[in-house]
Amino acid sequence: MNTPIGQEAKLSAVGIHLPARGEERVECPGDLDEEALERLYQSYAAYKVRGSNSSLELAREPSRGWYYRGFISVSACCFLLVLLLWLGVRLMAQLSLAA
């Protein structure tokens, strides 16, 4: 199950405690609220790329619009840098042939 970054309270609510948050409590099998954990899993499984029954744990993040905008921006910048490099090489080749 993916850790919901910035939403760790959802995990704490079902009995999962993350040591990185400074919680010293050790989980016991009886501490988990199985029904709440199943509901939490189903809510995340609804966003799986290949559907909730898929074993592929890759999820679409509906609230991560910034990620897609960033990916497109970085991709466009890389493409422009390659294009500028190509144009610069062609320009240098033309200038060296003219000289």
C-alpha positions as semicolon CSV with decimal commas, in nm:
position;residue;x (nm);y (nm);z (nm)
1;M;0,000;0,000;0,000
2;N;0,137;0,339;-0,090
3;T;0,207;0,577;0,196
4;P;-0,016;0,880;0,145
5;I;0,240;1,159;0,165
6;G;0,097;1,444;0,368
7;Q;-0,199;1,228;0,471
8;E;-0,035;1,007;0,733
9;A;-0,326;1,068;0,971
10;K;-0,532;0,829;0,757
11;L;-0,286;0,551;0,839
12;S;-0,277;0,640;1,208
13;A;-0,657;0,623;1,217
14;V;-0,652;0,253;1,123
15;G;-0,368;0,168;1,361
16;I;-0,061;0,198;1,141
17;H;0,213;0,405;1,304
18;L;0,510;0,528;1,105
19;P;0,845;0,527;1,289
20;A;0,975;0,813;1,075
21;R;0,719;1,041;1,238
22;G;0,878;0,985;1,576
23;E;0,605;0,757;1,703
24;E;0,771;0,515;1,942
25;R;0,471;0,286;1,959
26;V;0,521;-0,065;1,821
27;E;0,228;-0,213;1,632
28;C;0,066;-0,529;1,755
29;P;-0,152;-0,736;1,523
30;G;-0,457;-0,654;1,736
31;D;-0,402;-0,278;1,704
32;L;-0,514;-0,265;1,342
33;D;-0,875;-0,186;1,261
34;E;-0,916;-0,443;0,982
35;E;-1,245;-0,302;0,851
36;A;-1,113;0,055;0,838
37;L;-0,791;-0,068;0,675
38;E;-0,992;-0,250;0,407
39;R;-1,201;0,063;0,340
40;L;-0,883;0,272;0,318
41;Y;-0,727;0,021;0,078
42;Q;-1,040;0,015;-0,140
43;S;-1,044;0,396;-0,155
44;Y;-0,684;0,391;-0,284
45;A;-0,743;0,090;-0,510
46;A;-1,008;0,286;-0,697
47;Y;-0,727;0,498;-0,843
48;K;-0,512;0,207;-0,966
49;V;-0,408;0,247;-1,329
50;R;-0,556;-0,090;-1,432
51;G;-0,857;-0,093;-1,200
52;S;-0,916;-0,188;-0,839
53;N;-0,867;-0,563;-0,900
54;S;-0,526;-0,519;-1,057
55;S;-0,217;-0,645;-0,876
56;L;-0,022;-0,355;-1,027
57;E;0,005;-0,102;-0,743
58;L;0,062;0,198;-0,969
59;A;-0,202;0,459;-0,889
60;R;-0,326;0,770;-1,062
61;E;-0,314;1,065;-0,826
62;P;-0,626;1,274;-0,882
63;S;-0,501;1,561;-0,667
64;R;-0,158;1,580;-0,829
65;G;-0,226;1,812;-1,122
66;W;0,100;1,991;-1,042
67;Y;0,286;1,668;-1,124
68;Y;0,154;1,652;-1,479
69;R;0,212;2,022;-1,542
70;G;0,566;1,985;-1,408
71;F;0,633;1,677;-1,622
72;I;0,512;1,855;-1,935
73;S;0,714;2,169;-1,851
74;V;1,036;1,975;-1,788
75;S;0,983;1,769;-2,104
76;A;0,927;2,085;-2,311
77;C;1,240;2,248;-2,164
78;C;1,449;1,940;-2,246
79;F;1,315;1,937;-2,601
80;L;1,394;2,307;-2,642
81;L;1,748;2,258;-2,508
82;V;1,812;1,977;-2,756
83;L;1,666;2,189;-3,037
84;L;1,884;2,487;-2,941
85;L;2,191;2,265;-2,928
86;W;2,110;2,122;-3,270
87;L;2,056;2,472;-3,413
88;G;2,380;2,593;-3,253
89;V;2,577;2,307;-3,407
90;R;2,425;2,373;-3,750
91;L;2,499;2,745;-3,718
92;M;2,859;2,676;-3,617
93;A;2,896;2,436;-3,911
94;Q;2,760;2,699;-4,150
95;L;2,994;2,964;-4,010
96;S;3,297;2,736;-4,037
97;L;3,212;2,649;-4,399
98;A;3,168;3,018;-4,487
99;A;3,506;3,109;-4,342
